[in-house]
């Protein structure tokens, strides 16, 4: 009576079809299209475009602006990633520690995660107002005697970078805590109990049990943070004048790409070449992370 | 039997997902960056017995919405769908460009002076030469038409002409110079040297509590308007002596503490207009003057001036200039090109509309009578300076004794702007101005603040221009001392 003649092993394909289609349309096609565009001088404001080979890439390496954007991006990402992973690791250890038994871990975790729910654009605008010349931070610091006179915080390279790094850290460390804690609670408790019986110190347990078993999670955090960091855009864009001021010190890869895209003619060909180089750079680094953190037998 | 039901169900799920994905695909390309403000909900016309023509209009302010409502009253068969996208950091420009070639493209677009040339020089706007006879009838100021034209084709018209002026506080003038008379104050700021001297006088007379200007950034436009050449000539970037002069001047203003340092359009800058500026120590500060053009008076200065009405006066200032202005163009691919043209003719080249626009006929009640859903703050206060000399001459006298007249302590702004408007030069604008000027502004503030040297500033600026315009020939940076 099986008139439709469906074979069971087709079901799997059927269910992954939506994803595959979605991936082809929204994942693979844009990548290929970007790659194609990067070899052309296409602009949004003209109807014609021609193939110009590697000229877009030559120009990027020649004008030093791209290298500056790459340097900025790495500086901002590393300055935010080190404290982020450090503090998240510390908090996760405390929260999961069998010795400390901290109460209401769920509430703390939720509190730390809260900033991540806010819109980056809103946060950036908020900080922009707070740190403006006639803004509250200047008023507070001058009246408290910390500053002699009001200063242009967002015209100071270190302060502006500091604010970008702080916002990135503050928004994302809660997320990292949650992932790290998930990884740590998955480690069988009897390993720690055995270690405690053997008289291991807290640091020894961390070094010999937690870290090695956490490696896959660490790789995940590393790679996702790297990918996100290399695409950092909204905070520096909204916090500054959209060009990474002061003096392009917070101009990230994506801000440069956006500047090319939104320049008077809309050079999407040149913008795509930035995207392609960032893609290559991020892929190579991610592969590097996998290689260096691989299981060594 | 159960199997076939499952099969059908799973097919349905897949189909719905695919359809959902397709639905997204048509919308996705138009959203490269979320616009900072939500676009107006584009309500499709209600299924009325007679189908209305939908005209999609995009702009970066709510100004033209007022005229759109007035237009609907005259053309009941047209439904103008108005979308406002702000342009503070270039959101509007980006949204416009990225919608090219998609189904989201509007019929009519508003173009600001900073980027109107990009569009007039490109080939996406419709040729509107057939509206030119109307400009002769209305004697539209030549610079307005010149800016909207490229190689003999006019693609954009404006309802405004935008000569600039210098607005100052009468009370501060009386306190520091012993007179608030416009002609005597004009003599004190007649050129840039006198301007700086006067800035020092004001500082001295107030013990440093009064500033000459809110920010020297506001003077970028006056300097740019007095260049001999545009930014780009024969694919070469031109650093006109006025550009260098501006940077030197801005540095003098900053180092002398003659400016409040509140950046343009920031809360502090606006606070200066209503005498509510307070510095970080809690000391009240006052700002003597603002450089603003025609539209700056009714849209910026007056609404933010708080209790200071009547204490203002207007003169030419040290440099003649123009600033801003909104042009309106139609997309060549628009399916409703005739309606779009008619709309543009109404907005920019209709004597009755321009008169209503400038004399405050379009009140909120007037608009609400046409469209009950109009927001409460949608209205056009009198005083915007229109592009037609015919209209200007007819209505100038009507401003004697008006609210604006009183606000200016007994001056007719229309008369003053009417004298300045024919002198405006439209030839200095090019399609690349916006990007070049924004690039200089980014590094200028860091230089004024002492973060980088002048030589570094020029170098950084040229590097960034080179990065954005790879084909452009870039000269050596100006010599610095």
Contacts between the chains, C-beta under 8 A, distances in Angstrom:
chain1	res1	chain2	res2	distance
A	1	B	1	7.9
A	2	B	3	7.2
A	3	B	4	7.6
A	4	B	3	7.1
A	4	B	4	5.2
A	4	B	7	6.1
A	6	B	3	6.5
A	6	B	4	7.8
A	6	B	7	5.5
A	11	B	10	7.2
A	14	B	10	5.6
A	14	B	11	7.8
A	14	B	14	6.3
A	15	B	10	7.1
A	15	B	14	7.9
A	17	B	14	5.6
A	17	B	18	8.0
A	18	B	13	7.9
A	18	B	14	5.9
A	18	B	17	3.8
A	18	B	18	6.5
A	18	B	21	7.2
A	21	B	17	8.0
A	21	B	18	6.0
A	21	B	21	6.3
A	22	B	17	7.8
A	22	B	21	5.3
A	25	B	21	6.4
A	25	B	25	6.2
A	26	B	21	7.7
A	26	B	24	7.8
A	26	B	25	7.8
A	26	B	28	7.5
A	44	B	97	4.3
A	44	B	98	6.8
A	44	B	100	5.5
A	45	B	97	6.6
A	45	B	100	7.7
A	45	B	118	6.3
A	45	B	119	7.8
A	45	B	122	4.3
A	45	B	124	7.2
A	46	B	122	6.4
A	46	B	123	7.2
A	47	B	123	6.5
A	59	B	470	4.9
A	63	B	463	6.5
A	63	B	466	5.4
A	63	B	467	5.1
A	63	B	470	7.7
A	64	B	463	6.6
A	65	B	463	5.8
A	65	B	464	6.5
A	65	B	466	7.7
A	65	B	467	4.0
A	66	B	467	7.8
A	121	B	34	7.5
A	121	B	36	7.1
A	129	B	267	7.3
A	132	B	263	7.6
A	132	B	266	5.9
A	132	B	267	7.1
A	132	B	268	7.1
A	133	B	261	5.4
A	133	B	262	5.9
A	133	B	263	7.1
A	133	B	266	7.5
A	133	B	268	6.3
A	134	B	262	5.5
A	134	B	266	7.2
A	134	B	267	6.4
A	134	B	268	3.4
A	134	B	271	7.1
A	134	B	277	7.0
A	134	B	278	7.6
A	134	B	279	7.1
A	134	B	280	7.4
A	135	B	267	7.8
A	138	B	280	4.3
A	139	B	280	4.9
A	139	B	282	7.5
A	141	B	280	7.5
A	142	B	280	3.7
A	142	B	281	5.5
A	143	B	280	7.1
A	143	B	281	6.6
A	143	B	282	6.7
A	147	B	280	7.7
A	149	B	280	7.0
A	150	B	279	6.5
A	150	B	280	3.9
A	152	B	261	7.2
A	152	B	445	7.5
A	152	B	449	5.2
A	155	B	445	5.4
A	155	B	446	5.6
A	155	B	449	4.3
A	155	B	451	5.9
A	156	B	449	7.6
A	156	B	451	6.5
A	157	B	446	8.0
A	157	B	451	6.3
A	237	B	89	7.7
A	238	B	89	7.9
A	241	B	89	6.6
A	241	B	438	7.4
A	241	B	441	7.2
A	241	B	442	5.9
A	242	B	89	3.8
A	242	B	90	6.2
A	243	B	438	6.5
A	243	B	439	7.2
A	243	B	442	4.7
A	243	B	464	7.7
A	244	B	442	7.8
A	245	B	442	4.6
A	245	B	443	7.9
A	245	B	445	6.8
A	245	B	446	6.9
A	246	B	442	7.8
A	246	B	445	6.8
A	246	B	446	4.1
A	246	B	449	7.5
A	246	B	451	5.5
A	247	B	442	7.4
A	247	B	443	5.8
A	247	B	446	4.6
A	247	B	451	6.4
A	247	B	452	5.6
A	247	B	456	7.6
A	247	B	460	5.8
A	248	B	442	7.1
A	248	B	443	7.9
A	248	B	460	6.6
A	248	B	464	6.8
A	256	B	467	7.6
A	258	B	33	7.6
A	259	B	467	7.7
A	259	B	468	6.4
A	260	B	467	7.5
A	260	B	468	6.6
A	261	B	32	7.4
A	261	B	94	7.4
A	262	B	90	5.7
A	262	B	93	6.6
A	262	B	94	4.5
A	262	B	97	7.3
A	263	B	435	4.8
A	263	B	468	4.3
A	263	B	469	7.2
A	264	B	115	6.9
A	264	B	118	4.8
A	264	B	431	5.5
A	264	B	432	4.8
A	264	B	433	8.0
A	264	B	434	6.0
A	264	B	435	4.8
A	264	B	468	7.9
A	265	B	118	7.0
A	265	B	122	7.7
A	265	B	431	7.6
A	266	B	97	4.4
A	266	B	98	7.6
A	267	B	468	7.6
A	267	B	470	8.0
A	270	B	470	6.8
